[in-house]
Amino acid sequence: MSHNSTRNLIDVAAGRKPADFVLKNGRIVNVVSNEIHKGDIAIVGGRIAGIGTYRADRTVDLGGKHICPGFIDAHVHIESSMLAVQEYARVVAACGTTAVVADPHEFANVMGIEGISYVLKTSEGAPIRVYVTLSSCVPASPLESAGATLEADDLRQFLSHPRVVGLAEMMNYPGVINGDAGVLAKLSMCEGRIIDGHAPSLSGNLLNAYAASGIMSDHECIRAEEAAEKLRLGLSIMIREGSQTRNLAALLPLVTPATADRFMFCTDDKDVRDLIDEGHIDYMIRTAIAGGLDPILAIRLATWNTARYFRMHGAGAILPGYRADLVVLDDLKTCKVADVYVDGVKTVEGGRCISPTVRLTGKDGRDTVHISKLSKSDTRIVADQSHSRKIHVIEVLDNRIDTERSIVEGPL
């Protein structure tokens, strides 16, 4: 903030000047003191000036409704929603989300550095904040031919962008463990910044090696014992509840007052149908509450914890000097969103996004798939007679990201 903005904020906080507007008669969910209390929230210049008794020319009576910090998704691939960035933002904004941390992995897989630029550009003016972690594994595997390869030198140019917060999930955990030069260059490039992890089922000395590299988190845990081991080694755990992979029920017993600060909520991959039918981070909050988690703690995992992990100063709580990113709830336990404010501007009213749609020009990410017409014969798998008609099959498991292998007989 500028010198004058800070002075004005202080004057309003001290009661010497009126606020831009005041939210009155709300029940504040305080994720820092772990309590719910009453108080006016004075807002000036998009910031919270103070909590208490304040004056302003404009007041909004909340009628006793709960008000909490805006929800933050700790890790998401926006492209998995099948929506453009601006439309995705409008959908999740209506769910109380005021910020997401996006890994533009599939955009980058196809478009290279233009894919990362595309997400940063098209999220400008969105009704939520879109932070970006730099996609660390493009392509995800040497076997892929999606269209791009990104090395540390390609990614370095984005580090000065104010919404780039670190390195995205390091999926190449074998490369980390074995000291791959390209992987180590990316980790070194982001030393001192946030480095997210991706280490499904990694355990023992290999997990130690992964954690020793400077990686700080993991969102791949599907069992409580797996998450517990990672907690012991200092990793923060992002509990994931997306469309295909749903880990909240399995990991929720680990969230206690003693461990809660080490957990966050994320969706990873959630398509538009599930976002509309279920919700976003609000769905995780109400599911956690229904599963027995204290409502204040559930909201803390969706706000304060994520903001602190990603060093989002001035976000994640209702505190003096913090950004006025606020969610008004019709009901706390069901996390039913009524209104949302971002920087003190109402973006959602009555559960509906009211922010104008921003129309963007320029390259939009379309016209990137070029394949010839497919026929049934192109997808037919034919067994080699010399191998007794056996075909190796990858089996998809319900609500899990890991797979199983089986062998079946196929046509010759």
N, C-alpha and C positions, 0 to 999 in steps of 0.2 A: 504493500500500500504506500501511497505517497505520504509526505509529511503532513499535508493538510487533511488527508483522509483519516490519518491516525489521530490527529488532534480533534477532528469532528467526532470520531468514534468515542474518544475519551470523554468529550464534553457530554455526549448523549448518555454514556454509561454512568457518569457522575450525576446526571439529572439536571445539568446546566442548560441543556438544549433538548427540544422535543425530538423524538424518533421519527423516522419516515412513517412507520406504522407500528402498532403493538398488537400482538396476539394475546388475547385475554381469556381467562377462565379455562385454561388448558391444564391437563395433568401431564407433567413433563416426565418422560422416561429418561432418567439420568443414568447413562451407562457407565459413568465414571464413579459416582458415589453408590451405585447399585440400589437406587431407590426411585420411587415415584412421588413427586411433590408438586405443589401448586406454585404458580408464579406467572407474571406477565413476561413475555419475551419481546424486548425492544429491538427493532431492526433498523439499521441505517446503512445506506450504501452497500446493501447486499450482505452485511455482516450482522452478527448478533452483538448488540452493544452491552446488554445486561439482562439479568433475570431477577425479577422482584416486582416493584411497583413503578410504572413509568407512564409518561404522558405522550400523546401524539395527536395530530389532527385526524388521523384515521386509525380506527381500531377494528379488529376482527374478533368477534366473540366465538370462542370454540365450544361453548356450551358444555364444558366438562369432558370433552373428548381427550383422548391421549395424543400426545405429540412426541415424536421421536426423531432421531437423526435419520437422514436419507440412507437408504440401503445401498450397499456396495457389493458387486459381484467380484470376487477375488481372481477369477480366471475364467475367461470365456472365449470361444471362437465364434464371433458374430456370424460368420458365413454359414455355420451349422444351422442357424435359424431359417435359412433360405430367404432372408430379407436383406435389402440394402441397408446400409448403416443407419441412415436417417429414419427409415421405417421401423427398424429394430428398436431404435431409441424411443420412438413414440409408444411402442407396445410395452416395453419394460418400464417406461416412465409411469404409466398408468398403474403399475404394480408397486410403486413406491421406490423404485430404483433411481438414484440420482447420480451414480457413477458405476462404471465397469472398468475392469482391467482386461484389455483384449489382447490376445495373441493372434495376429493376422496370418496364421500359419498357412492356411490353404490359399489365401490371396497371394502370399509370397511364393508358395510352391508353384503357382501358375505364372504370376506376373513379376516375380523377383522383387527388387527394391521398389518398383512401381506399385506393387501390391501393398506395401507398408505405407507408402506415400498416399495411396488411395484412401486407406482407412483414416489416416490423420487428417486429410483434406476434407473428406466427406462427413466427418464427425464435427466439423466446425459449425457452430450454430445449432447443434442438436439440443434437445431438451434435457439431456444428461451429459455428464462429463465422460469422455471416452479416453482413458489412459491406455498406453500401448507398452507391451513388453516386446522386445525384438525377437523375432522367430529364430531360434537357435539351431534348428535342424531342417534345413531346406537343401535337398529333399530329406524326408524323414528317414530314408534308407537308400543305400547305393543302388538298390534294385528298382527304384522309382524313376520315371522319366516324365515328370509332370511339367517341366518346362524351365526350371531355374535352379541355380546353385548359389547359395550365399555364404561367403566366408566372413571372417571378422572385419576385414578391410571394407567389405561392402556395407556392413551394418554400422560402422563407426560414425558415419555422417549423421546418423539420427540421434546420437547421444546428447546433443545440445538442445533437442526439441523439448519444450517445457512439459509436454504430456508423455514423454517416453521415460518410463520409470525403472527400466532394467532389462534383464535378459529373460526371455520366456523359457518355459519348461525345457530342461535339457534332457530330451528323450534318448539321446545317444549315451545311455549309461555305460554300455561296454566301452565306448570311447573315453569316457571319464576314467573308468577304472584302469584301463590299459594305457592311459597317458597319450591319447591321440593328439598330435600336434595341432590340428585344426580346432579340435574341441578346446584344448587348453588355451589357445589364442583367444577364443570367445570368452572364456571364463576370466582370463587376465584382463581383457578389454573392459569388463564390467566389474572389476574388483572395486569394492567400496560401494557398489550399487546393489539393488535387489537382484538375486539370481534364483529363479524358480526351478524346482526339480520335477522329475518324472521317473520314478523308480519302482515299477510294479514288482511286488514279491521279492525285492532285493533284501538280503538279510546278512547277518554275521559280518565277517571281515570285509566283504564286498560293499556292504552298506556303509561301514566305517570309511572305506576309501572314497565312496561317493560323497559322504558328508564332509570329509576332510578337504575336499576340493573347493569349498566355499559356497556350495549350494545350500539354500536356506529353507526349502519347503518341499512338500509333496502333496499331490492331489490324487494319487493312484491307489490309495489304501482301500481294500475291499473287506478286510477283516480287522477286528479290534486288536488282535495280537500284533498284527503288522504295524498298525498305527502306533501302538504302545512302544514298540522297539524304536521306531523313528523318533518318537517324542524323547526317549531316553538319550538319543544321540544329538538332540538339539534342533531337529527339524520342526518347523511349524506345519500343522496339518490343515489342508483345505478339504473340508468335507464336501463331497460332490453329490449333486442330485440333478441329473440331466434327463434326457429322454431315454437313452439306452442304458446308461450306467447310474444306478441309484444305491448310494452307500450310506445314506443318513441313518437308517435304522440300525445298521451294523456298528457304526462308529459312535452313535449317540451315548451309549453307556460310559464312554471314556471321558465325556465332558462333565467335569465336576468343578466346584469353585476353585479347587487347587490347580486344575489344568486348563481351565477355560480360556485363559489369555493366549494359549498356543493354538487355538482353533479358529478357522474362518469358514464361511460358506462360499461355494462356487457352483456354477452350473456346467461349465466346460462345454458341453454340446447339448443344446435344447432347441428343438424345431418349433416353428411358429404355431403349430396346432397345439402343442403342449403348453407353450407360453400363454396362449389365449384361454385354453381350457383349465389349466392349473394355476398359472402364475409364474413368477420368477423367484427372486429371493424371498418375497413374501410367502410363497408356498413353503419354502424351507423353514421359515420362522414358525408358521402355524403348525406344520408337521412336527417340528421339534417340541413345541409347546404341548401338542396332543400326545407326544411320546413321553412327557413328564418333565421336560426341561423348564426351568423357571423362565417366565416371559422376558424379564429384563436381561437375563443371560443370553437368551436366544437372540434378542435384538443386538446385544453387544457383539456376538459373533458375526453379525451382518453389518456392523458399522465401525465401532471403535477399534476392534482388533484388526480389521483389514486396513483401516486408515493408518494405524501405527506401523503395521508391517511394511506397507508401501511408502511410509514417510510422507503421507499426505497431510502436511501441516495445516491446521485449521479446519479439519474435516473429521467426521465420524462421531461427533458429540454435540450436545447443546450447551455451549460454554461461551462466556464473553470473548469477543474477538474472533470467534469461529465463523465460517461461512454459514449463511442462513439457508442450508439445505435441510429441509424439514418435511416430515410426513405426518399428516393428521389422520388418525385411525378412528373409524366408526366403532370398532371393537378391537380390544387388545388381543384376546386369546385367538381369535380367528384372523387377526392381522388384516382386517378389511380396510383397504385404503380409501380415504375420502378425498383429501386434497394433498398436493405436493408443492413445495416451494424450492426453487433452485436459485441461489444468490438473492433470495428474498422476492423472487418473481414467481407468481403462481403458474405452474406448468400443468397441473392436473386439478380438475374440479369435479367433484362427484364421481370420482373413479375414472374420469375420461381425460385424456391428454388434450389440452386446449392450445398448446404451442403451435404456431404456424409451421407448416411444412416448408423446409428450405429446399428450393429447386437448385440443383447444381448443374454446371455445364462441364464439358471436357470429358476425358476418358472415364468411363464408368465401370470398367471391369467386365463388360459383356463382350461377346464375340472372341472368346479365348479358347473355346473347345472346337477343334477341327478334326473330325473323323469321318471316314467314309460310312455309307449306310451299312448297318449290321443286319445279318440274317440269322435264323435259328442255327444254321450250320456253323456260324462263327463262334457261337457260345457252347457248342456241343463238345463234351469231353469224351474222348475215345481212349479206351484202355489199350495198352500195349499187350498183345497176346503173349509175349515172352514173359510178362510179369503177372500172369495168371488173372488178368482182368481186374487187378486191384488198383484203386484210385485213392490217393490221400485226400482227405476232406478236412477243412477247417470248420469246426462247429461253433456257432454263435450261441452264447449263454444268455438267458433272460436277465435283464437288469445288471449285467456285468460287462466290463470291457475286455476281460481276458477270454481266451478261447480254448477249445479242446480239439484234439486231433483224433480222427478215426480213419479206418480204411474200409472202403466198400467195393463191391464188384460193379463194374460198369460195362457198357456195351463195347463190343469189338469194332 
